[in-house]
Each structure stands twice: as C-alpha cells, then as structure tokens.
Amino acid sequence: MKTVAQRTWPVLVVLAVVSAFILGHLDSQRMQAQQRGAESDRTDVLSMTRPIEMHDTVWIGEMTSLEVRDQLKAGKTTALVLGGGMEENGPYLTLDKHNNVSRAMGDAIARRLGNALCAPILTIEPGNPEKPSTPGGVVLTQDTYKAILTDMSTSLRAMGFKNIVYVGDHGGDMKPMEDVSKALNAKWNGSGATIYFIEKMGNGSFTSRNDSGCCGWGVVDNYEEEALGIHEKNEGYHDEYSISAMSMVAEPNSTRIKERTKAKKTTINGVDLLPVSKTLANAKKLIAFRTDLVVKDLQRQMAASKTNQ
C-alpha cells in the first residue's frame, strides 16, 4: 500500500510543471509588453525633420540616415561604386593603394557631378583565395565578388538611386563589373534604374605612349609628362610616382614617407616624393584630370542610353 507521500508526489510534479509553464508564459507576455512600450516610445527618426545642418561629405557611410534621405530628395540619385583591392605594390607603398586612390577619386568625381554620392568602396578584389599571390592580399572569388556587387546595386536601387556607376580602377575589377552591369541592366530594363560601367577611371579606351608599367592608365601618363613635366623611369616595382601621389591624398602614411626619409629612399621611378607639398599639388592635378575623363565617359554613356531608349 502506497504512502501518502507516494500518492501525492506525481501530483506535485505535474503542478510544478504547470506552474513553471504559466510563469514562463507570463514572463514572456510581460517582456513583449515592455518591448512594445519601448518601441512606442522610440522616435520615428526617418519621418522627422533633420535637426542639424547637412555635413559636407559625399560618402554614404559618413552620413546619417536623415542626410542620405534628404540628399536623395534633393536629386542626388547617382551612386558611385568604386573598385579597390589589396595587392603587392613594391617595398614602399601599402597594400591599400587602390582603395586609397579610389577614395580620392570618388570624392572628386561625386563633387564634380554634383548629383552623386559614394557607396562603400569594394575594398577586396576578385582572385583565387586558395592561392593568394600577395602576403596580406585578401581576395574574393569571382562569384562572391559578383554577388556582392549585385546585392550592393540592388540595395542602392531599392533606396532610390537611379544611376549606379561602377568605376573600375584596375584589371581585376573590370570583367566582373562589366558582367554584372550587363546582367542587371537587362533585368532592370524599363524600371528607371541604370548601371553604367566606367573602365579604368575613364582610361579604358586609351593607350599610353609611355606606360611606366603600373596600371595601364593610358593618357594619364602622357598628361604627367606633358602637363606636369614629370618623367618616370620604370624601376620594376608595382608602383609609380603618379599613383603614390594620389594615394597620399587619401592616406599620407601610405607611401611611408617618414620611414623613407630616414632611409634616404624617397624617390620612385627616379622622381622624388619630397617635398610632400609639391607631390600633393601634382596629385590634385592628376585627380582632376582623371575626374574629367570619368565624367566625360559617363556623360557619353548616358547620352547613348537616352538615344537607345
């Protein structure tokens, strides 16, 4: 015969389980109510009037949501998507060379266009992750790069950008940018959004009389000689005066001037980067020249697009 304790034990277990369930349910309801209360107290920021002046930047990542919203409303519906990358650039110039140059160029191009903002730079280029060619040179597969480019473009279109401009800086960017631009333009045909591909910062259709060996920038090399009086002699590095100069505009330490000055190695391709003030002045002229090429190429493509519609 079971004792009283033995008969009541199963009942107590059931009551404990039920009590725990009820208490958990009540706690859940209480937390949901608190969350709804917190949400109801939150200001609808995206619907409010911007309380401060617009900050002077063309980079989306440096803007508040309200600033981007208001810039779109003001007609800045062109988004620049610039290619970058990390690769070996000789003994003095950092891996971020293309990212630095794209930073300097993006700012100049957007401001020259007047109706453009810059999306985040694609700082990692296509390559073979299984066989990195450069210590520190992180790469993405072609498929991953295209997927990121596609998603970025789709996101920009969804938030209201009408013209999405791919600005390729060097060889690895070109083919995937071209492929994605063709695919998305076919998909978006008639939607009011268009992708334009600018090859090699506007130099894609030009050849150089005196290419110093770095990036195939074509007429930029001729401009460097004829307008700036700079004559480079290729030393065999994946570096040159013009790109070092432009990289310094975005990141002064990218050319290791302090360390090179100490080692008395401030020249590249026979041209001295000192004084820095002179190099930066030349860089700004190079950036302005390249910006003109990009803007003219974009205007040409936009005119052709309207003609074909």
PETA-V470210 format. One record per residue. N is the residue number from 1. RES is the residue in one small letter. OMEGA is omega in radians with two decimals (999 if undefined). NEAR is the number of other C-alpha atoms within 12 Angstrom. Layout:
n=N res=RES omega=OMEGA near=NEAR
n=N res=RES omega=OMEGA near=NEAR
This chain:
n=1 res=m omega=-3.10 near=6
n=2 res=k omega=3.06 near=8
n=3 res=t omega=3.11 near=8
n=4 res=v omega=-3.13 near=10
n=5 res=a omega=-3.14 near=11
n=6 res=q omega=-3.13 near=12
n=7 res=r omega=-3.06 near=12
n=8 res=t omega=-3.08 near=13
n=9 res=w omega=3.11 near=14
n=10 res=p omega=-3.14 near=13
n=11 res=v omega=3.13 near=14
n=12 res=l omega=3.12 near=14
n=13 res=v omega=3.13 near=14
n=14 res=v omega=3.14 near=13
n=15 res=l omega=3.13 near=15
n=16 res=a omega=3.13 near=14
n=17 res=v omega=-3.14 near=14
n=18 res=v omega=3.14 near=14
n=19 res=s omega=3.13 near=14
n=20 res=a omega=3.12 near=14
n=21 res=f omega=-3.11 near=14
n=22 res=i omega=3.14 near=14
n=23 res=l omega=3.11 near=15
n=24 res=g omega=3.14 near=14
n=25 res=h omega=3.13 near=14
n=26 res=l omega=3.10 near=14
n=27 res=d omega=3.13 near=14
n=28 res=s omega=3.12 near=14
n=29 res=q omega=-3.14 near=14
n=30 res=r omega=3.12 near=14
n=31 res=m omega=3.10 near=14
n=32 res=q omega=3.12 near=14
n=33 res=a omega=3.10 near=14
n=34 res=q omega=3.13 near=14
n=35 res=q omega=3.11 near=14
n=36 res=r omega=3.11 near=13
n=37 res=g omega=3.12 near=12
n=38 res=a omega=3.12 near=12
n=39 res=e omega=-3.14 near=12
n=40 res=s omega=3.12 near=11
n=41 res=d omega=-3.08 near=11
n=42 res=r omega=3.13 near=11
n=43 res=t omega=3.07 near=11
n=44 res=d omega=-2.99 near=12
n=45 res=v omega=-3.03 near=15
n=46 res=l omega=3.12 near=16
n=47 res=s omega=-3.06 near=12
n=48 res=m omega=3.04 near=14
n=49 res=t omega=-3.14 near=16
n=50 res=r omega=-3.02 near=19
n=51 res=p omega=-3.12 near=14
n=52 res=i omega=3.12 near=11
n=53 res=e omega=3.10 near=13
n=54 res=m omega=3.09 near=20
n=55 res=h omega=-3.08 near=19
n=56 res=d omega=3.05 near=16
n=57 res=t omega=3.08 near=24
n=58 res=v omega=-3.08 near=37
n=59 res=w omega=-3.10 near=33
n=60 res=i omega=-3.11 near=33
n=61 res=g omega=3.13 near=15
n=62 res=e omega=-3.08 near=18
n=63 res=m omega=2.97 near=22
n=64 res=t omega=3.11 near=23
n=65 res=s omega=-3.14 near=22
n=66 res=l omega=3.12 near=24
n=67 res=e omega=3.09 near=30
n=68 res=v omega=3.12 near=35
n=69 res=r omega=-3.07 near=26
n=70 res=d omega=3.06 near=27
n=71 res=q omega=3.07 near=32
n=72 res=l omega=3.12 near=27
n=73 res=k omega=-3.12 near=16
n=74 res=a omega=3.07 near=18
n=75 res=g omega=3.09 near=20
n=76 res=k omega=-3.03 near=30
n=77 res=t omega=3.02 near=35
n=78 res=t omega=3.14 near=40
n=79 res=a omega=3.09 near=47
n=80 res=l omega=3.05 near=49
n=81 res=v omega=-3.02 near=47
n=82 res=l omega=3.11 near=48
n=83 res=g omega=3.07 near=47
n=84 res=g omega=3.12 near=41
n=85 res=g omega=3.13 near=37
n=86 res=m omega=-3.07 near=33
n=87 res=e omega=3.12 near=32
n=88 res=e omega=-3.11 near=24
n=89 res=n omega=3.14 near=32
n=90 res=g omega=-3.03 near=25
n=91 res=p omega=-3.02 near=23
n=92 res=y omega=-3.02 near=31
n=93 res=l omega=-3.02 near=37
n=94 res=t omega=3.13 near=33
n=95 res=l omega=-3.06 near=34
n=96 res=d omega=-3.06 near=36
n=97 res=k omega=-3.08 near=44
n=98 res=h omega=3.09 near=48
n=99 res=n omega=3.11 near=36
n=100 res=n omega=3.14 near=36
n=101 res=v omega=3.11 near=48
n=102 res=s omega=3.08 near=43
n=103 res=r omega=3.13 near=37
n=104 res=a omega=-3.11 near=41
n=105 res=m omega=-3.13 near=47
n=106 res=g omega=3.13 near=46
n=107 res=d omega=-3.10 near=35
n=108 res=a omega=-3.11 near=37
n=109 res=i omega=-3.12 near=41
n=110 res=a omega=-3.13 near=37
n=111 res=r omega=3.11 near=26
n=112 res=r omega=3.12 near=24
n=113 res=l omega=3.09 near=28
n=114 res=g omega=-3.13 near=21
n=115 res=n omega=-3.01 near=25
n=116 res=a omega=3.00 near=34
n=117 res=l omega=-3.12 near=43
n=118 res=c omega=3.01 near=44
n=119 res=a omega=3.07 near=38
n=120 res=p omega=3.12 near=30
n=121 res=i omega=3.04 near=37
n=122 res=l omega=-2.95 near=40
n=123 res=t omega=3.11 near=34
n=124 res=i omega=-3.04 near=34
n=125 res=e omega=3.10 near=41
n=126 res=p omega=3.11 near=35
n=127 res=g omega=3.13 near=28
n=128 res=n omega=-3.11 near=20
n=129 res=p omega=-3.13 near=21
n=130 res=e omega=-3.10 near=12
n=131 res=k omega=3.14 near=13
n=132 res=p omega=-3.09 near=19
n=133 res=s omega=-3.05 near=17
n=134 res=t omega=2.99 near=20
n=135 res=p omega=-3.10 near=16
n=136 res=g omega=-3.09 near=17
n=137 res=g omega=3.14 near=28
n=138 res=v omega=-3.13 near=25
n=139 res=v omega=3.06 near=29
n=140 res=l omega=3.01 near=28
n=141 res=t omega=3.10 near=22
n=142 res=q omega=-3.11 near=24
n=143 res=d omega=3.13 near=21
n=144 res=t omega=3.13 near=21
n=145 res=y omega=3.13 near=32
n=146 res=k omega=3.14 near=32
n=147 res=a omega=3.11 near=23
n=148 res=i omega=3.14 near=27
n=149 res=l omega=3.12 near=42
n=150 res=t omega=-3.12 near=31
n=151 res=d omega=3.09 near=17
n=152 res=m omega=-3.11 near=31
n=153 res=s omega=3.13 near=39
n=154 res=t omega=3.11 near=28
n=155 res=s omega=3.12 near=18
n=156 res=l omega=3.11 near=31
n=157 res=r omega=-3.10 near=29
n=158 res=a omega=-3.13 near=19
n=159 res=m omega=2.98 near=24
n=160 res=g omega=3.11 near=27
n=161 res=f omega=-3.08 near=36
n=162 res=k omega=3.13 near=32
n=163 res=n omega=3.13 near=40
n=164 res=i omega=-2.98 near=45
n=165 res=v omega=3.04 near=48
n=166 res=y omega=3.11 near=46
n=167 res=v omega=-3.13 near=49
n=168 res=g omega=-3.07 near=43
n=169 res=d omega=-3.09 near=44
n=170 res=h omega=-2.93 near=35
n=171 res=g omega=-3.05 near=28
n=172 res=g omega=-3.11 near=32
n=173 res=d omega=-2.84 near=40
n=174 res=m omega=-3.03 near=30
n=175 res=k omega=3.13 near=27
n=176 res=p omega=3.08 near=33
n=177 res=m omega=3.12 near=42
n=178 res=e omega=-3.13 near=27
n=179 res=d omega=-3.11 near=24
n=180 res=v omega=3.13 near=35
n=181 res=s omega=3.12 near=36
n=182 res=k omega=-3.10 near=21
n=183 res=a omega=-3.09 near=22
n=184 res=l omega=3.08 near=29
n=185 res=n omega=3.07 near=29
n=186 res=a omega=-3.12 near=15
n=187 res=k omega=-3.06 near=17
n=188 res=w omega=-3.06 near=23
n=189 res=n omega=3.12 near=17
n=190 res=g omega=-3.08 near=15
n=191 res=s omega=-3.11 near=17
n=192 res=g omega=3.10 near=20
n=193 res=a omega=-3.08 near=31
n=194 res=t omega=3.06 near=37
n=195 res=i omega=3.08 near=42
n=196 res=y omega=-3.11 near=40
n=197 res=f omega=3.10 near=42
n=198 res=i omega=-3.05 near=40
n=199 res=e omega=3.06 near=37
n=200 res=k omega=3.08 near=40
n=201 res=m omega=3.09 near=50
n=202 res=g omega=-3.08 near=39
n=203 res=n omega=-3.01 near=34
n=204 res=g omega=-3.06 near=27
n=205 res=s omega=-3.10 near=17
n=206 res=f omega=3.03 near=20
n=207 res=t omega=-3.05 near=18
n=208 res=s omega=3.03 near=22
n=209 res=r omega=-3.06 near=18
n=210 res=n omega=-3.13 near=23
n=211 res=d omega=-3.09 near=25
n=212 res=s omega=2.93 near=33
n=213 res=g omega=-3.04 near=25
n=214 res=c omega=-2.87 near=33
n=215 res=c omega=3.10 near=32
n=216 res=g omega=-3.06 near=30
n=217 res=w omega=3.01 near=36
n=218 res=g omega=-3.01 near=28
n=219 res=v omega=3.08 near=30
n=220 res=v omega=3.11 near=40
n=221 res=d omega=3.11 near=35
n=222 res=n omega=3.11 near=27
n=223 res=y omega=3.14 near=28
n=224 res=e omega=-3.12 near=34
n=225 res=e omega=-2.98 near=25
n=226 res=e omega=-3.08 near=15
n=227 res=a omega=-3.07 near=16
n=228 res=l omega=3.12 near=23
n=229 res=g omega=-3.13 near=14
n=230 res=i omega=-3.11 near=29
n=231 res=h omega=-3.11 near=24
n=232 res=e omega=3.04 near=28
n=233 res=k omega=-3.02 near=23
n=234 res=n omega=3.13 near=20
n=235 res=e omega=3.11 near=19
n=236 res=g omega=3.10 near=17
n=237 res=y omega=3.04 near=23
n=238 res=h omega=-3.00 near=28
n=239 res=d omega=3.04 near=38
n=240 res=e omega=-3.06 near=41
n=241 res=y omega=-3.04 near=45
n=242 res=s omega=-3.10 near=48
n=243 res=i omega=3.05 near=49
n=244 res=s omega=-3.13 near=47
n=245 res=a omega=-3.13 near=44
n=246 res=m omega=3.10 near=42
n=247 res=s omega=-3.13 near=42
n=248 res=m omega=3.12 near=38
n=249 res=v omega=-3.13 near=35
n=250 res=a omega=-3.09 near=29
n=251 res=e omega=-3.08 near=26
n=252 res=p omega=-3.09 near=26
n=253 res=n omega=-3.04 near=24
n=254 res=s omega=-3.13 near=31
n=255 res=t omega=3.09 near=41
n=256 res=r omega=-3.10 near=29
n=257 res=i omega=-3.12 near=30
n=258 res=k omega=-3.11 near=19
n=259 res=e omega=-3.13 near=16
n=260 res=r omega=3.11 near=21
n=261 res=t omega=3.11 near=18
n=262 res=k omega=-3.11 near=10
n=263 res=a omega=-3.11 near=12
n=264 res=k omega=3.12 near=15
n=265 res=k omega=-3.06 near=21
n=266 res=t omega=3.13 near=29
n=267 res=t omega=2.98 near=33
n=268 res=i omega=-3.08 near=36
n=269 res=n omega=3.08 near=27
n=270 res=g omega=-3.11 near=21
n=271 res=v omega=-3.08 near=27
n=272 res=d omega=3.08 near=28
n=273 res=l omega=3.06 near=37
n=274 res=l omega=-0.05 near=26
n=275 res=p omega=-3.10 near=17
n=276 res=v omega=-3.12 near=26
n=277 res=s omega=3.12 near=16
n=278 res=k omega=3.13 near=20
n=279 res=t omega=3.12 near=32
n=280 res=l omega=3.09 near=27
n=281 res=a omega=3.08 near=21
n=282 res=n omega=3.14 near=32
n=283 res=a omega=-3.14 near=36
n=284 res=k omega=3.08 near=29
n=285 res=k omega=3.10 near=26
n=286 res=l omega=3.14 near=39
n=287 res=i omega=3.12 near=37
n=288 res=a omega=3.13 near=27
n=289 res=f omega=3.14 near=32
n=290 res=r omega=3.12 near=41
n=291 res=t omega=3.09 near=34
n=292 res=d omega=3.14 near=26
n=293 res=l omega=-3.13 near=33
n=294 res=v omega=-3.10 near=38
n=295 res=v omega=3.13 near=35
n=296 res=k omega=3.11 near=21
n=297 res=d omega=3.13 near=29
n=298 res=l omega=3.13 near=34
n=299 res=q omega=3.10 near=21
n=300 res=r omega=-3.13 near=18
n=301 res=q omega=-3.14 near=23
n=302 res=m omega=3.11 near=25
n=303 res=a omega=3.11 near=14
n=304 res=a omega=3.13 near=13
n=305 res=s omega=3.13 near=20
n=306 res=k omega=-3.14 near=13
n=307 res=t omega=-3.08 near=9
n=308 res=n omega=-3.11 near=10
n=309 res=q omega=999 near=11
